[in-house]
């Protein structure tokens, strides 16, 4: 929400930095009167306000101009295969989206760097090798186009941080070329763009790439008949 809708929120996030994570949004290792506690509440409030404002005029999703879908264009297609936690998959989409905006002269280099740096500061992912699987990446784009009524409608920062534009066309060659360039940029960031504990398995969860192929007709309630399930509903 900060990148595509609220520049003041972005500045607050920059001010908070890694303390936002180490204090778990001002709830541990600090006192209620500490600046990080107050700032954390301000950040959460602003994020919620921006999200609700974006949703309020489109409650029935009659159009796909949704700024809060930033980071959710390519990530749904590679998140499970890569075994990534949702937040890390989305942050990769955000980082790549910021670079696309810079590549198209939608935002200045400085703004692109600020976005990438903030993602990295929070220990979130800018990169994962799944992006090198061209078939997966292109399939991700095709699926999201189908979902969005035959439009790419990718929300990206435009003009400056806190404002949003929508990318509606990206060829295979453009996508692959942008990924190759983005990869080189990520190498200059801490951990070469990799996040801290980005995988579901890193935090003790099942690897979704291994459970995603379970038989689709397997019932989660094997001992109950369909009519019993209907009654429960």
C-alpha positions as CSV (number, residue, x, y, z in Angstrom):
1,X,0.0,0.0,0.0
2,X,2.9,2.3,0.7
3,X,4.5,1.9,-2.7
4,X,1.4,2.4,-4.8
5,X,-0.9,4.5,-2.6
6,X,0.6,6.2,0.4
7,X,4.0,8.0,0.1
8,X,3.8,9.1,3.8
9,X,3.4,5.5,4.8
10,X,6.5,4.6,2.8
11,X,8.5,7.2,4.6
12,X,7.3,5.9,7.9
13,X,8.4,2.4,6.9
14,X,11.8,3.7,5.9
15,X,12.1,5.4,9.3
16,X,11.1,2.3,11.2
17,X,13.5,0.1,9.3
18,X,14.5,-3.3,10.7
19,X,13.3,-2.3,14.2
20,X,9.8,-2.9,12.9
21,X,10.7,-6.6,12.5
22,X,12.9,-7.0,15.6
23,X,10.2,-5.5,17.8
24,X,7.4,-7.3,16.0
25,X,5.7,-4.0,15.3
26,X,6.5,-2.5,18.6
27,X,5.2,-5.4,20.7
28,X,8.4,-7.0,22.1
29,X,11.8,-5.7,23.3
30,X,10.4,-2.2,23.7
31,X,8.2,-0.1,25.9
32,X,4.7,1.2,25.0
33,X,6.1,4.8,25.1
34,X,9.1,4.0,22.8
35,X,9.1,5.7,19.4
36,X,9.0,2.4,17.5
37,X,5.8,1.4,19.4
38,X,4.0,4.6,18.4
39,X,5.4,4.4,14.8
40,X,4.3,0.8,14.5
41,X,0.8,1.6,15.3
42,X,0.8,4.5,12.9
43,X,2.1,2.2,10.2
44,X,-0.5,-0.4,10.8
45,X,-3.3,2.1,10.8
46,X,-2.2,3.8,7.6
47,X,-1.8,0.4,5.9
48,X,-5.3,-0.6,6.8
49,X,-6.7,2.8,5.9
50,X,-5.1,2.7,2.4
51,X,-6.3,-0.9,1.8
52,X,-9.9,-0.1,2.8
53,X,-9.9,3.0,0.7
54,X,-8.7,1.0,-2.3
55,X,-11.4,-1.6,-1.8
56,X,-14.3,0.6,-0.9
57,X,-15.0,1.8,-4.4
58,X,-14.8,-1.7,-5.9
59,X,-16.5,-4.0,-3.4
60,X,-17.8,-6.3,-6.0
61,X,-14.5,-6.4,-8.0
62,X,-16.1,-5.1,-11.1
63,X,-12.7,-3.9,-12.4
64,X,-9.2,-5.0,-11.9
65,X,-7.6,-1.6,-11.2
66,X,-6.7,-2.7,-7.7
67,X,-3.5,-1.1,-6.2
68,X,-3.4,-3.7,-3.4
69,X,-2.8,-6.4,-6.0
70,X,0.8,-5.0,-6.3
71,X,3.1,-7.9,-6.1
72,X,0.4,-10.4,-6.9
73,X,0.7,-10.6,-10.6
74,X,3.4,-13.2,-11.2
75,X,3.8,-14.5,-7.7
76,X,0.6,-16.7,-7.6
77,X,2.1,-18.8,-10.4
78,X,5.4,-19.5,-8.8
79,X,4.8,-19.4,-5.1
80,X,3.8,-23.0,-4.6
81,X,6.3,-24.5,-7.0
82,X,9.1,-22.6,-5.2
83,X,7.8,-23.6,-1.8
84,X,7.9,-19.9,-0.8
85,X,6.0,-18.3,2.1
86,X,3.3,-16.1,0.7
87,X,4.9,-12.8,1.9
88,X,8.2,-13.7,0.3
89,X,6.6,-14.6,-3.0
90,X,4.7,-11.3,-3.0
91,X,7.8,-9.2,-2.1
92,X,9.6,-10.8,-5.1
93,X,6.7,-9.6,-7.2
94,X,6.9,-6.2,-5.7
95,X,10.6,-5.9,-6.3
96,X,10.3,-7.1,-9.9
97,X,7.4,-4.8,-10.4
98,X,9.4,-1.8,-9.2
99,X,12.2,-2.7,-11.6
100,X,9.7,-3.0,-14.5
101,X,8.4,0.5,-13.6
102,X,12.0,1.9,-13.7
103,X,12.7,0.0,-17.0
104,X,9.6,1.7,-18.6
105,X,10.6,5.1,-17.2
106,X,7.5,5.1,-15.0
107,X,9.6,5.9,-11.9
108,X,13.1,7.3,-11.3
109,X,16.1,5.1,-10.5
110,X,16.2,6.5,-7.0
111,X,12.6,5.5,-6.3
112,X,13.3,2.0,-7.6
113,X,16.3,1.7,-5.4
114,X,14.4,2.9,-2.3
115,X,11.7,0.3,-2.9
116,X,14.2,-2.6,-3.3
117,X,16.2,-1.4,-0.3
118,X,13.1,-1.3,1.9
119,X,12.1,-4.8,0.9
120,X,15.6,-6.1,1.6
121,X,15.9,-4.2,5.0
122,X,12.9,-6.1,6.2
123,X,14.5,-9.4,5.3
124,X,12.0,-10.1,2.6
125,X,12.9,-11.7,-0.7
126,X,13.8,-9.8,-3.9
127,X,14.8,-12.9,-5.7
128,X,14.4,-16.7,-6.0
129,X,15.8,-19.0,-8.6
130,X,12.3,-20.0,-9.6
131,X,12.3,-16.8,-11.7
132,X,14.8,-18.5,-14.0
133,X,12.2,-21.1,-15.0
134,X,10.9,-19.4,-18.1
135,X,8.0,-21.8,-18.6
136,X,6.7,-21.2,-15.0
137,X,7.1,-17.5,-15.3
138,X,5.2,-17.2,-18.6
139,X,2.5,-19.6,-17.4
140,X,2.1,-17.4,-14.3
141,X,1.4,-14.4,-16.5
142,X,-1.0,-16.2,-18.8
143,X,-3.0,-17.5,-15.8
144,X,-3.3,-14.1,-14.2
145,X,-4.5,-12.6,-17.6
146,X,-7.2,-15.2,-17.6
147,X,-8.2,-14.4,-14.1
148,X,-8.3,-10.7,-14.7
149,X,-10.7,-10.8,-17.6
150,X,-8.1,-11.1,-20.4
151,X,-6.1,-8.2,-19.0
152,X,-2.7,-8.2,-17.3
153,X,-3.7,-5.2,-15.2
154,X,-0.5,-5.3,-13.2
155,X,-0.4,-2.5,-10.6
156,X,3.0,-0.8,-10.5
157,X,4.4,2.4,-9.0
158,X,4.1,5.2,-11.5
159,X,5.4,8.8,-11.5
160,X,6.5,8.5,-7.9
161,X,6.3,6.4,-4.8
162,X,2.7,6.4,-3.5
163,X,1.1,6.5,-7.0
164,X,-0.1,3.6,-9.1
165,X,-0.3,2.8,-12.8
166,X,-1.3,-0.4,-14.6
167,X,0.8,-2.4,-17.0
168,X,-1.5,-4.2,-19.5
169,X,1.0,-5.7,-22.0
170,X,4.3,-7.5,-21.6
171,X,5.6,-9.9,-24.3
172,X,7.5,-13.1,-23.5
173,X,10.8,-11.5,-24.7
174,X,10.2,-8.4,-22.6
175,X,9.4,-10.5,-19.6
176,X,12.5,-12.7,-19.9
177,X,14.7,-9.8,-20.7
178,X,13.5,-7.8,-17.7
179,X,14.0,-10.9,-15.4
180,X,17.6,-11.3,-16.6
181,X,18.4,-7.7,-15.9
182,X,16.6,-7.8,-12.5
183,X,18.6,-10.8,-11.5
184,X,21.8,-8.9,-12.0
185,X,20.6,-6.0,-9.9
186,X,19.5,-8.3,-7.0
187,X,23.0,-9.7,-6.8
188,X,24.2,-6.4,-5.3
189,X,21.8,-6.6,-2.4
190,X,22.3,-8.4,0.9
191,X,22.1,-12.2,0.5
192,X,22.1,-11.6,-3.3
193,X,18.4,-10.7,-3.0
194,X,17.4,-13.8,-1.1
195,X,15.1,-13.4,1.9
196,X,15.6,-14.5,5.4
197,X,13.8,-17.9,5.9
198,X,11.8,-17.5,2.7
199,X,10.6,-21.1,2.4
200,X,7.6,-22.7,4.2
201,X,10.0,-25.5,5.2
202,X,12.3,-22.9,6.9
203,X,9.6,-22.2,9.5
204,X,8.4,-25.8,10.0
205,X,5.6,-25.8,7.5
206,X,5.0,-28.4,4.8
207,X,6.6,-27.7,1.5
208,X,3.6,-26.7,-0.6
209,X,5.3,-28.0,-3.8
210,X,5.1,-31.5,-2.4
211,X,1.5,-31.4,-1.2
212,X,0.1,-29.6,-4.2
213,X,0.1,-32.8,-6.2
214,X,-2.1,-34.8,-3.8
215,X,-5.1,-36.5,-5.5
216,X,-7.8,-33.8,-6.2
217,X,-10.6,-36.3,-5.3
218,X,-9.2,-37.1,-1.9
219,X,-11.7,-36.0,0.8
220,X,-10.4,-34.2,3.9
221,X,-13.2,-36.1,5.8
222,X,-12.7,-39.7,4.6
223,X,-15.0,-41.2,7.3
224,X,-18.0,-39.0,6.5
225,X,-20.6,-39.5,3.7
226,X,-21.5,-36.5,1.5
227,X,-24.9,-36.1,3.1
228,X,-23.3,-35.9,6.5
229,X,-21.0,-33.1,5.3
230,X,-23.9,-31.3,3.9
231,X,-25.7,-31.5,7.2
232,X,-22.7,-30.1,9.0
233,X,-22.6,-27.1,6.6
